[in-house]
Structure formats: C-alpha cells, structure tokens
Amino acid sequence: KMTAEQFWNVQTLMIIAFGLVAFIMDTIGGVLFAKFLNLFRREKINPMIGAAGISAFPMSARVVQKLASEADKQNFVLNYSIGANVSGQIASVIAGGLILSYFL
C-alpha cells in the first residue's frame, strides 16, 4: 500500500535509470559481440541474436523475431533467440547469487 509520494523519489528513479542503461548496454554488447565473432567464423551468426541475450524472458526474443521477420519473411530466428535469452536468464541468476553471497 505504498503511495506515489513514497515510490517516486530520487532513489527509485535512479534504480529505474540504471536498469534502462543496463538493458541498452547489454543489447549493444550482444550485437557487437556477435559481429566480433563473425570476423572469425565461416558460418556467420545473425547479430540480432546477440540482442536477445538479456534476461527479459521471453520478450526480447519475441522482439528479435519480429524485427528479423520484418527484414525477411523467411527469416525464423525465434529458436536461436530463445536459447540466447535463456542463457542470459541463467547468467543473471548466477550473477545475482554471487552478489548476494558477497554482501550477506
């Protein structure tokens, strides 16, 4: 039963802003890492799969599939983006557990 005055303070807004920055940087990092891997592979990886590596399950995978199908109707990357999405979720759980074990 929190009121708006208690919720909308500087600390809450900073947490939301840091979360937004983390999502943006994670998406950019995933795309750039896939492009970096493509420099060394014969079989190329679709860089859009890197954008699905964030832990926003399953929404980011759906967004990647939608964008891929808009670019090419025959492009079906949902299976691959769900795989990257699940690995991002697992990495987030492990990172959260490590942070909790460090502070507790």
N, C-alpha and C positions, 0 to 999 in steps of 0.2 A: 504494500500500500504506500509506495513511495510517491511523493508529489513531484511535479515538474520542477519546482524550485530546488529540490534536493538532487534531482537527476542531472539537470542541465547546469553543471558547474565546470570550472576550468579543468579539473582532473578528468572528468568524464569525456569532455571534448578532446582532450589530449590523447586519451586511450583510443577514441574513435579515429582520430587523425593518424596515430601511429599504426593502427590496423589497416587503414586505407593505404598508407605508404608501403606497408609490408606486402599487401596484395599486389600493388603496382610493381614494386621491385621484384617480387617473386615471379610475376608473369614475364617481365622483361628479361630477367635472368634465365628463365626456362627457354624462352625463344632464342636468346643469344647462345646459350649452351648447345642447343640443338644445331644451330648454324655452325658453331665451332666443331661439333662432332662431324658434321657433313664435310668439313675440309679433309678429314682423314678416312672416310668410309667410301667404299664403292657403291653400296646400296644406301641411298640417301634417306634421311629421316625427315618427315614433314615438320618444319619448325613450329607449326601450330600445336603439335603435341606437347611441346615444352610449356605452353601456356596453361595446359591442364594439370600441371604438376602441383598446383596449390591445393590446400586441404579443404577447399569449398566443395565438398562432395554432394551431389553429382553435378552441381550447377555449372562449374567451369567446363566440364566435359561436354555438357549439352551446348554450351555457347560455342566451343571449338567445333563441334559437329555442325552446328547451324552455319557458322562462317565458312567452313570447308565446303558444305553443300551449296552455299550461295556462289562460291567461286567456281565450282564444278559439280554438276548434278550427279555425276558418277562417283564422286569422292565420298567414301564412307570411312571415317576415322574414329567412330564412336568407341569401338572396342579398344583401340590403342589409347585413346584419351582417357577412358575409364581406368585402364591399367596405370597410366601415369598419375591419375587422380587418387587411386587407392594407395600408391606408393607415397604420394605427398601426404596423405592422411596418416599413414603409418609413421612417416618421418616426424610429423607434428606431434604425435602421441609420444614418441621416443624423446623428442626434444623437450616436451613439457614434463615428462617424467624425470629427465635429468635435471631440469631447472628446479623442480620441486624437491628432489633429493639433495640438491646443493643447498637450498635455503632451509630445509627442515631438519 
